[in-house]
Amino acid sequence: MITLSVAERTALKARAHGLNPTVIIGNAGLTDSILSEISRTLKSHELIKVRVLGDDREARENMMLEICEKLNAGAVQHIGKILVIYQPQDENAAPKSRRRKSKPLTKKQLGNRT
């Protein structure tokens, strides 16, 4: 399980604010198939939100701890029925698609900017 500092958690909360839940845990609870789905999603997104449909707060906290322990992830936030989980990507992994560099501006385009 990854432990995050307060500054790291704050930055990750800000990044996660605009995200929608990508995985939903139903009434069956945390099954192996749900864990594998969370693992796949974390590998591709690094930071995800998980919605839990159960009403038991303690069960949601236990689910978050179990997810983080089994997948070597960090617990960012548990607010309501939403869990925010972070797993840093491998440094050796291919980087995400980056924006293509645009052509340099011409003199005419530079003149129009002022």
BAFI-3210 file (N, C-alpha, C; in Angstrom, 3 decimals, decimal comma, padded with zeros to 6 digits):
// residues 114
n [1|2|3|4|5|6|7|8|9|10|11|12|13|14|15|16|17|18|19|20|21|22|23|24|25|26|27|28|29|30|31|32|33|34|35|36|37|38|39|40|41|42|43|44|45|46|47|48|49|50|51|52|53|54|55|56|57|58|59|60|61|62|63|64|65|66|67|68|69|70|71|72|73|74|75|76|77|78|79|80|81|82|83|84|85|86|87|88|89|90|91|92|93|94|95|96|97|98|99|100|101|102|103|104|105|106|107|108|109|110|111|112|113|114]
n.u [000,849|000,577|001,726|000,651|001,719|000,460|000,501|000,715|-001,701|-003,502|-002,955|-003,659|-006,373|-007,315|-006,787|-008,540|-011,023|-012,605|-013,128|-015,127|-016,788|-015,246|-015,450|-017,904|-018,974|-021,124|-023,944|-022,979|-020,483|-016,910|-015,533|-013,477|-013,491|-014,188|-011,973|-009,979|-010,859|-010,595|-007,834|-006,993|-008,041|-006,670|-004,082|-004,261|-005,193|-004,178|-005,213|-008,261|-011,858|-014,095|-017,295|-019,343|-022,084|-023,225|-024,605|-023,226|-020,841|-018,511|-017,981|-017,346|-014,975|-013,369|-013,337|-011,887|-009,381|-008,727|-008,603|-006,449|-004,365|-004,211|-003,688|-001,498|-001,809|-002,625|-004,655|-006,591|-008,907|-012,012|-015,136|-018,389|-020,070|-018,040|-014,853|-011,515|-008,724|-005,255|-002,596|000,653|002,042|004,212|007,608|008,902|006,948|005,182|004,818|001,838|-000,260|001,025|000,682|000,965|003,691|003,301|003,684|006,165|005,235|004,495|005,878|003,795|001,672|002,657|002,665|-000,059|-000,851|-000,452]
n.v [-001,179|002,179|005,056|008,337|011,718|014,694|016,898|015,639|014,203|016,355|017,584|015,460|015,207|017,566|017,059|014,938|016,014|016,759|014,309|011,504|008,689|005,614|002,946|000,851|-000,439|-002,895|-004,299|-006,821|-006,530|-006,368|-008,105|-010,582|-010,047|-007,353|-006,264|-006,863|-005,281|-002,721|-002,714|-002,808|-000,362|001,447|001,080|002,231|004,811|005,911|007,587|007,246|007,286|005,506|004,253|003,235|001,245|000,418|001,165|001,153|002,735|001,908|-000,489|000,476|001,859|-000,308|-001,665|000,152|000,088|-002,613|-002,703|-000,957|-002,305|-004,805|-004,018|-002,427|000,405|003,889|005,422|008,136|009,697|009,437|010,098|010,393|008,118|007,714|006,652|007,626|006,661|006,117|005,102|005,109|005,169|002,876|003,775|002,847|002,382|003,109|006,523|008,546|009,592|012,418|015,917|017,007|018,839|022,089|023,932|026,501|029,926|032,204|035,366|037,060|035,932|036,279|039,037|039,591|038,859|040,834]
n.w [000,000|-000,840|000,777|001,010|001,088|002,741|001,021|-001,466|-001,513|-001,511|-003,984|-005,677|-005,086|-006,191|-008,899|-009,276|-009,030|-011,290|-012,447|-013,482|-011,940|-012,726|-012,211|-010,793|-007,789|-006,957|-005,124|-004,606|-003,645|-003,183|-005,557|-007,265|-009,993|-010,038|-008,740|-010,641|-012,734|-011,615|-011,329|-014,043|-014,914|-013,296|-014,278|-016,761|-016,290|-013,898|-011,831|-010,308|-009,845|-007,791|-007,481|-004,828|-004,125|-001,732|001,560|003,929|005,735|007,043|005,745|003,207|003,780|004,518|002,062|000,525|001,796|001,353|-001,465|-001,917|-000,607|-001,966|-004,603|-004,467|-004,203|-003,563|-001,115|-001,727|-001,212|000,532|000,118|000,867|-001,130|-002,847|-003,814|-004,089|-005,794|-006,198|-008,259|-009,053|-012,330|-014,016|-014,429|-016,619|-018,415|-021,450|-022,328|-022,002|-024,720|-026,188|-026,784|-030,097|-031,328|-032,437|-035,514|-035,849|-035,356|-038,007|-039,190|-039,800|-038,350|-035,780|-035,649|-035,641|-033,133|-031,233]
ca.u [000,000|001,348|001,308|000,768|001,839|-000,691|000,610|000,401|-003,145|-004,199|-002,795|-004,439|-007,789|-007,603|-006,832|-009,675|-012,288|-013,399|-013,292|-016,335|-016,465|-015,007|-015,817|-018,992|-019,055|-022,535|-024,322|-022,214|-019,261|-015,621|-015,252|-012,227|-013,662|-014,146|-010,568|-009,226|-011,289|-009,950|-006,421|-006,843|-008,341|-005,553|-002,920|-004,419|-005,532|-003,349|-006,055|-009,647|-012,926|-014,887|-018,561|-019,792|-023,527|-023,658|-024,839|-022,416|-019,612|-017,380|-017,698|-016,664|-013,598|-012,665|-013,122|-010,800|-008,132|-008,461|-008,186|-005,110|-003,398|-004,065|-003,203|-000,385|-002,262|-002,750|-005,989|-006,560|-010,067|-013,264|-016,154|-019,682|-019,971|-016,993|-013,484|-010,516|-007,575|-004,117|-001,506|001,572|002,381|005,612|008,451|009,312|005,796|005,138|004,084|000,546|-000,150|001,339|000,250|001,963|004,229|002,801|004,700|006,432|004,403|005,122|005,963|002,451|000,895|003,171|002,212|-001,494|-001,061|-000,372]
ca.v [000,000|003,411|006,131|009,636|012,863|015,591|017,709|014,770|013,947|017,583|017,732|014,414|015,553|018,600|016,396|014,021|016,738|016,727|012,949|010,745|007,327|004,699|001,598|000,862|-001,660|-003,120|-004,914|-008,050|-006,179|-006,366|-009,437|-010,675|-009,373|-005,911|-005,946|-006,877|-004,097|-001,568|-002,808|-002,391|001,065|002,181|001,015|003,134|006,181|006,311|008,160|006,919|007,330|004,278|004,454|002,054|001,382|000,065|002,271|000,989|003,524|001,088|-001,456|001,226|002,100|-001,589|-001,921|001,021|-000,467|-003,873|-002,374|-000,368|-003,327|-005,830|-003,469|-001,525|001,738|004,831|005,957|009,587|010,315|008,702|011,104|009,809|006,780|007,784|006,386|008,094|005,773|006,502|004,142|005,693|004,290|002,478|004,721|002,208|002,272|004,114|007,708|008,771|010,378|013,817|016,842|017,221|020,184|022,825|024,616|027,843|030,967|033,064|036,769|037,637|035,449|036,941|040,435|039,639|038,521|042,011]
ca.w [000,000|-000,957|001,670|000,348|001,991|002,702|-000,189|-002,603|-001,493|-001,899|-005,434|-006,333|-004,933|-007,181|-010,204|-009,339|-008,882|-012,510|-012,963|-013,217|-011,504|-013,840|-011,770|-009,817|-006,983|-006,654|-003,852|-004,409|-002,932|-003,877|-006,087|-008,024|-011,288|-009,770|-008,474|-011,889|-013,491|-010,979|-011,673|-015,440|-015,015|-012,687|-015,161|-017,896|-015,900|-012,763|-010,784|-010,662|-008,850|-007,720|-006,768|-004,075|-003,963|-000,380|002,486|005,124|005,636|007,490|004,674|002,139|004,232|004,421|000,638|000,058|002,326|000,664|-002,832|-001,872|-000,216|-002,993|-005,865|-004,174|-004,593|-002,460|-000,859|-001,798|-000,572|000,654|000,410|000,539|-001,712|-003,861|-003,384|-005,050|-005,644|-007,033|-008,428|-010,034|-013,436|-014,093|-015,138|-017,874|-019,307|-022,515|-021,892|-022,628|-025,946|-025,916|-027,809|-031,134|-031,362|-033,589|-036,300|-035,326|-035,946|-039,007|-038,783|-039,924|-037,216|-034,591|-035,681|-035,341|-031,709|-030,349]
c.u [000,892|000,820|001,615|000,893|000,606|-000,670|000,266|-001,100|-003,924|-004,128|-003,627|-005,939|-008,191|-007,697|-008,087|-011,020|-013,173|-013,648|-014,664|-015,938|-016,329|-015,382|-016,910|-019,015|-020,498|-022,748|-023,573|-020,899|-018,037|-015,266|-013,924|-012,336|-013,630|-012,704|-009,745|-009,597|-010,649|-008,465|-006,170|-007,057|-007,219|-004,316|-003,040|-004,651|-004,734|-004,166|-007,506|-010,584|-013,713|-016,143|-018,974|-021,271|-024,025|-023,780|-023,937|-021,063|-018,383|-016,987|-016,966|-015,213|-012,763|-012,374|-011,945|-009,445|-007,751|-007,976|-006,746|-004,043|-003,151|-003,438|-002,007|-000,689|-002,357|-004,170|-005,900|-007,693|-011,237|-014,301|-017,495|-019,510|-018,901|-015,632|-012,558|-009,231|-006,507|-003,092|-000,556|001,926|003,868|006,400|008,872|008,172|005,831|004,349|002,764|000,739|000,047|000,884|001,355|002,429|003,726|003,962|004,967|005,581|005,191|005,160|004,586|001,582|001,361|002,724|000,752|-001,788|-001,074|-001,583]
c.v [001,239|004,431|007,455|010,738|013,751|016,424|016,889|014,497|015,173|017,788|016,692|014,661|016,595|017,999|015,550|014,734|016,629|015,350|012,380|009,351|006,387|003,266|001,737|-000,485|-001,813|-003,771|-006,212|-007,780|-006,270|-007,787|-009,408|-009,952|-007,851|-005,471|-005,919|-005,679|-002,826|-001,552|-002,341|-000,899|001,893|002,174|001,989|004,583|006,737|006,850|007,927|007,184|006,034|004,598|003,144|002,246|001,050|001,283|002,237|001,684|002,694|000,065|-000,765|001,508|000,822|-001,962|-001,102|000,486|-001,758|-003,638|-001,871|-001,392|-004,332|-005,296|-002,539|-000,113|002,620|005,347|007,479|010,179|009,339|009,720|010,568|008,392|006,710|007,547|006,894|007,327|006,165|005,386|004,712|004,680|003,978|003,518|004,162|002,121|003,383|005,324|007,844|009,633|011,849|014,668|017,015|018,658|020,880|023,499|025,982|028,866|031,781|034,496|037,422|037,211|036,095|038,384|040,586|039,379|039,749|042,868]
c.w [000,000|000,048|000,983|001,387|001,834|001,421|-001,431|-002,671|-001,937|-003,406|-006,189|-006,205|-005,962|-008,578|-010,372|-009,332|-010,121|-013,084|-012,637|-012,745|-012,699|-013,500|-010,726|-009,109|-006,535|-005,306|-003,583|-003,692|-003,827|-004,308|-006,850|-009,360|-011,120|-009,505|-009,755|-012,760|-012,925|-011,330|-013,097|-015,601|-014,415|-013,578|-016,321|-017,482|-014,731|-011,581|-011,175|-009,494|-008,951|-006,920|-006,112|-003,776|-002,566|000,522|003,714|004,964|006,007|006,424|003,523|002,514|004,133|002,965|000,119|000,534|001,603|-000,766|-002,830|-001,500|-001,328|-004,273|-005,695|-004,667|-003,352|-002,342|-000,816|-000,976|-000,530|001,063|-000,067|000,043|-002,793|-003,216|-004,477|-004,765|-006,652|-007,063|-009,473|-011,114|-013,409|-014,872|-016,488|-018,873|-020,352|-022,037|-022,626|-023,862|-025,595|-027,079|-028,838|-031,094|-032,618|-034,305|-035,674|-036,069|-036,963|-038,491|-038,808|-038,727|-035,923|-034,513|-035,319|-033,866|-030,820|-030,414]
res [m|i|t|l|s|v|a|e|r|t|a|l|k|a|r|a|h|g|l|n|p|t|v|i|i|g|n|a|g|l|t|d|s|i|l|s|e|i|s|r|t|l|k|s|h|e|l|i|k|v|r|v|l|g|d|d|r|e|a|r|e|n|m|m|l|e|i|c|e|k|l|n|a|g|a|v|q|h|i|g|k|i|l|v|i|y|q|p|q|d|e|n|a|a|p|k|s|r|r|r|k|s|k|p|l|t|k|k|q|l|g|n|r|t]
***
